[in-house]
Each structure stands twice: as C-alpha cells, then as structure tokens.
Amino acid sequence: MSQADQATVDLVTDYFAAMEAKDVERLGSYYADNISLTFANAPTITGRDAMLAQMTTLLGKVKSLAHPLINVWQEDDGVTIVEVTSVWHFHDDTVIRINACSIFTIADGEFTDQRIYVDNAPVDSFLV
C-alpha cells in the first residue's frame, strides 16, 4: 500500500472540513447516490439520504467534530485508508480525542463505500 496522492488527500481533507463546519449540503456532494456506510458493528446503511440523515443527527449532538489526518494510503482501485484523530467538541466544552481508521472507496470523486473502525466508548454518554 502506498501513500495517497495529493488529490486524494485534498479530497479527504475537504470532506472532513465540511463535516467540521456542519455543512450538510457540502457533505452530500461527496456521497454517491448508492453509498454504503458501515460504522463499526452497526448495521450497514445505504444511500445518500440515509447517510445525510445519520450525519445530521450526529452533528446536531456536537459543537464540532474534526478529523486531523495522521496517514492516508490508497490502492489503484480507489480504496483509500485514512487514519485520523477524531476530535469531538461537545456543547458543554468537553473535548475528547479518539484515534480511528476509515476505509473509503472513491470513484469519480465520490465516496461509494465507507467503513469506520473506532471505539467510541469515551463519547457514548455524550451522544444519547
């Protein structure tokens, strides 16, 4: 696996910037119509609308959610592995940092599949 090219790093960076800004419309522009999301052990969801609904709900529970990149690798077939630190800023000014890894499949500049691997136990009580 090789380091990602700059265009892929820029795409992922811009995506996470849209998430941190809570710009749901911009987030939607990264998702293919038939995107699938598997978040840890949760059931897979499919479709841009389902993805946006989940993101809108999540982002409503935080002040912001940043994802500074640690590493980004990619394969020739659009599979991109992203290592990040998720920085959760909650409404009571609590900040929690959790390392995570996501696998994106990217086609024509859109995410067709995303799999997120993280232990979110430290933030669970804030997300109820």
Steps between C-alpha positions, in 0.01 A plus 500: 500500500639836406445849634204675341552757229438866579164508320368221725640665815334827394166324437501335842617820671221700333244238599602515865502882484137491382418270791671729751310799354174301523441577133256217425440609142872492429532164676233361270705596196763243601254209517402292199125438473549139608769553767517239773624573851603242758582661833678246722244234602192696395288377209604632159293788367465571130425813302591867509180598684554241775863608535405868525229425755750317717759775464244774576394318818860449612613856424201637692644344816839673481643849473741364242667181391847529347714229342865603470673256266778276628550280190326446166576203279338394174478215255455527125134394519387803703529336841638759741592440863493802727644513851376797704457640845132575548471816710156526654400845634180473702257775596621500863855574372622145563759393240577133439758365256475148359717334235305340218541340161266519201505321170347696214435378149519799268373508141489814287559722804211352702494254789322180406579314822627603843594272788591657832696313765511672838424442865265788580439389860656822639235712324196272529356675805510833313312364198178391669 
